């Protein structure tokens, strides 16, 4: 009897802690149920205009990898992600270095830097689309005013994807620079002062001390920006709608068009699941590299 009372008292005392797991459980359910339903939908011929879906197993995936347009969108998606990190990480590191210098207006510059992050990507995309207009945009006016020819920006298949990457860089460079700035400021001052006493110049300090010490921050930025670039949509669709001539038709745009142009939910979910698999494996690989870089820094 006494043991039963003790167990009851223990259960009553621990009950409030069990209730604390409820939000986490609801969050897991809210994520997993749509995910598995999406996977199931990708294995059907689900159409918006036809409520009765037939199970077709992996036919949607076979059709996708037999479709030249999908393969082009796959290459564009991965290529865009590589372009983003190739532009933004070196530029962000340069901005972080400038902000790490002691100047009278450093705090003002830091405040101005974060302003692009406050603008929604759709709004920023439409704003830049207006400024990049080949006929009336301000950027071509500036180029012409200094004697340079006009640039086609978003209107040419050769420059459209790069132009979108420029807009993405303007939006994302504050995030990249601030993360890398935190990394630069985490390097022990004693090590930097000792290097200067030994006669090392700024380039040697940067290459042999700062870069190895900010390895985890570089991998963190690479993880976030590469994963985000793979999922690009909210910037590309308002500016180019996947054009011109499918030059910026990345996988998310393809999935959108499959649903709202062709009413094919099954094919759209197959595209999204392929994109998820790519993002999952890339993120897992980069997360392991980030952990490895963090361990290397701790061992220094």
C-alpha positions in Angstrom: 0.0 0.0 0.0 2.8 2.4 0.9 4.7 1.6 -2.3 1.5 2.3 -4.4 1.1 5.7 -2.7 4.8 6.5 -3.4 4.3 5.5 -7.1 1.2 7.6 -7.3 2.9 10.6 -5.7 5.9 10.2 -8.0 3.5 10.1 -11.0 1.7 13.2 -9.9 4.9 15.1 -9.3 6.3 14.1 -12.8 3.1 14.8 -14.7 3.8 18.5 -15.4 7.1 17.5 -17.0 5.3 15.0 -19.3 3.1 17.8 -20.5 6.1 19.8 -21.6 6.8 17.1 -24.3 3.4 17.9 -25.9 4.5 20.8 -28.0 7.5 18.8 -29.3 5.2 15.9 -30.1 2.8 18.1 -31.9 5.6 19.7 -33.9 6.9 16.2 -34.9 3.4 15.2 -36.0 3.0 18.5 -37.9 6.2 17.8 -39.8 6.1 14.1 -40.4 2.4 13.7 -41.5 2.7 16.1 -44.4 6.1 14.7 -45.3 4.9 11.1 -45.6 1.7 12.2 -47.3 3.9 14.0 -49.9 6.0 10.8 -50.4 2.8 8.8 -50.9 1.4 11.4 -53.3 4.6 11.2 -55.4 3.9 7.5 -55.9 0.4 8.2 -57.4 -1.0 9.9 -60.5 -2.8 12.4 -58.4 -4.4 15.2 -60.4 -6.1 18.3 -59.0 -9.1 17.8 -61.2 -9.4 14.1 -60.4 -10.0 13.2 -56.7 -9.4 9.5 -57.4 -5.6 8.8 -57.5 -4.1 5.6 -58.8 -1.0 4.1 -57.2 1.7 4.0 -59.9 4.7 3.2 -57.7 7.9 4.8 -59.1 6.6 5.7 -62.5 6.7 9.4 -61.8 10.4 9.2 -61.0 11.1 7.1 -64.1 9.3 9.7 -66.2 11.2 12.5 -64.5 14.6 11.1 -65.2 13.6 10.4 -68.8 12.5 14.0 -69.2 15.2 16.4 -70.7 13.5 19.5 -69.2 13.7 18.0 -65.7 17.3 17.0 -66.1 18.1 20.6 -67.2 16.3 22.0 -64.1 18.2 19.6 -61.9 21.5 20.8 -63.3 20.4 24.4 -63.0 19.4 23.9 -59.4 22.7 22.4 -58.4 24.7 24.9 -60.6 22.9 27.8 -59.0 23.7 26.6 -55.5 27.4 26.3 -56.4 27.3 29.8 -58.0 25.8 31.2 -54.8 28.4 29.9 -52.4 31.2 30.7 -54.9 30.2 34.3 -54.9 28.9 34.9 -51.4 31.5 33.2 -49.2 34.5 35.1 -50.5 32.6 38.4 -50.7 31.1 37.8 -47.2 34.6 37.1 -45.9 35.9 40.3 -47.4 33.0 42.3 -45.9 33.6 40.6 -42.5 37.3 41.6 -42.7 36.4 45.2 -43.4 33.9 45.3 -40.5 36.5 43.7 -38.2 38.7 46.8 -38.6 38.6 49.5 -36.0 37.1 52.6 -37.8 35.1 55.5 -36.5 31.9 54.5 -38.4 32.1 50.7 -37.9 28.9 50.5 -35.9 27.0 52.6 -38.5 28.3 50.3 -41.3 27.1 47.2 -39.4 23.7 48.7 -38.9 23.4 49.5 -42.7 24.7 46.1 -43.6 21.6 44.3 -42.1 19.1 46.4 -44.0 18.7 44.0 -47.0 17.8 41.2 -44.6 14.7 43.2 -43.5 13.2 43.1 -47.0 11.2 40.1 -48.1 12.8 38.2 -51.0 9.7 38.7 -53.2 9.8 42.5 -52.6 13.5 42.6 -53.2 13.2 40.6 -56.4 10.5 42.9 -57.8 12.6 45.9 -56.8 15.7 44.6 -58.5 13.7 43.5 -61.6 12.6 47.1 -62.1 16.2 48.4 -61.6 17.5 45.8 -64.1 15.0 46.6 -66.8 17.0 46.7 -70.0 15.1 49.7 -71.4 14.4 51.8 -68.3 16.4 50.3 -65.5 18.7 52.5 -63.4 21.6 50.1 -63.7 21.8 50.4 -67.5 21.4 54.1 -67.2 24.4 54.2 -64.9 26.4 52.0 -67.3 25.5 54.2 -70.2 26.4 57.4 -68.3 30.0 56.2 -68.0 30.2 55.1 -71.6 29.6 51.4 -71.0 27.1 49.4 -73.1 23.8 48.2 -71.6 23.6 44.8 -70.0 20.7 42.4 -70.6 20.4 41.3 -67.0 17.3 39.2 -66.5 16.2 39.3 -70.2 18.9 37.1 -71.7 19.3 33.3 -71.3 23.1 33.8 -70.8 22.8 36.3 -68.0 19.5 35.6 -66.3 20.7 33.1 -63.7 23.8 35.2 -62.9 21.5 38.2 -62.4 19.3 36.3 -60.0 22.5 35.3 -58.1 23.5 39.0 -57.9 20.1 39.8 -56.2 20.4 36.8 -53.9 23.9 38.0 -52.9 22.6 41.5 -52.1 20.0 39.9 -49.8 22.2 37.2 -48.2 25.6 38.9 -47.9 24.7 40.4 -44.5 24.0 37.0 -43.0 27.2 35.6 -44.4 29.3 38.5 -43.3 27.9 38.6 -39.8 28.5 34.9 -39.2 32.1 35.2 -40.5 32.6 38.3 -38.5 31.7 36.4 -35.4 34.2 33.8 -36.4 37.0 36.4 -36.9 36.3 37.9 -33.5 36.4 34.5 -31.9 40.1 34.1 -32.8 42.1 34.7 -29.6 43.8 38.1 -29.5 46.9 36.7 -27.9 47.6 34.5 -31.0 47.2 37.5 -33.4 49.5 39.7 -31.2 52.1 37.0 -31.0 52.0 36.6 -34.8 52.5 40.3 -35.3 55.4 40.3 -32.8 57.0 37.5 -34.9 56.8 39.7 -38.0 53.8 38.2 -39.8 52.0 40.6 -42.1 48.2 40.9 -42.5 48.0 38.4 -45.4 50.0 35.8 -43.4 47.9 36.3 -40.3 44.7 35.9 -42.4 45.8 32.8 -44.3 47.6 30.9 -41.6 45.7 31.9 -38.4 42.3 33.4 -39.1 41.1 31.1 -41.9 42.0 27.9 -40.0 40.3 29.2 -36.9 37.1 30.2 -38.6 36.7 26.9 -40.4 33.5 25.9 -38.4 32.0 29.3 -39.3 32.8 28.8 -43.0 31.3 25.4 -43.0 28.2 26.7 -41.2 27.7 29.4 -43.8 28.3 26.9 -46.6 25.7 24.5 -45.1 23.0 27.2 -44.8 23.6 29.0 -48.1 24.0 25.8 -50.2 20.9 24.3 -48.7 18.9 27.5 -49.1 20.1 27.9 -52.7 18.9 24.4 -53.6 15.4 25.4 -52.5 15.4 28.7 -54.4 11.9 29.9 -55.5 10.7 33.0 -53.8 13.4 35.1 -55.6 13.4 33.4 -59.0 9.7 33.2 -59.7 8.9 36.9 -59.2 11.9 38.0 -61.3 12.0 35.6 -64.2 9.2 33.0 -63.7 11.7 30.4 -64.8 12.6 32.2 -68.0 13.8 33.3 -70.4 13.3 30.0 -72.2 13.7 28.0 -69.0 17.1 29.6 -68.3 16.2 29.9 -64.5 13.7 27.0 -64.3 15.0 25.4 -61.2 13.3 22.4 -59.5 11.0 24.4 -57.3 9.7 26.4 -60.2 9.2 23.1 -62.1 7.2 21.7 -59.2 5.1 24.8 -59.1 4.3 24.7 -62.8 3.5 21.0 -62.5 0.8 21.8 -60.0 -0.7 25.1 -61.2 -0.2 24.6 -64.9 -0.7 20.9 -65.4 -2.5 20.0 -62.2 -0.1 17.1 -61.6 0.4 16.7 -57.9 2.1 13.3 -58.2 4.8 14.6 -60.5 5.3 17.8 -58.5 5.7 15.8 -55.3 8.2 13.5 -57.0 10.2 16.6 -58.0 10.1 17.9 -54.4 11.1 14.6 -53.0 14.1 14.4 -55.3 15.1 17.9 -54.2 14.7 16.8 -50.6 17.0 13.9 -51.1 19.7 16.1 -52.6 19.3 18.6 -49.8 19.4 15.9 -47.2 22.6 14.2 -48.4 24.3 17.5 -49.0 23.3 18.9 -45.6 24.4 15.7 -43.8 27.8 15.8 -45.5 28.3 19.5 -44.7 27.1 19.0 -41.2 29.7 16.3 -40.6 32.4 18.6 -42.2 31.3 21.4 -39.8 31.6 19.1 -36.8 35.0 17.9 -38.0 36.2 21.5 -38.5 34.9 22.4 -35.0 36.9 19.5 -33.5 40.0 20.5 -35.4 39.7 24.0 -34.0 39.3 22.7 -30.5 42.4 20.6 -30.9 44.6 23.5 -31.9 
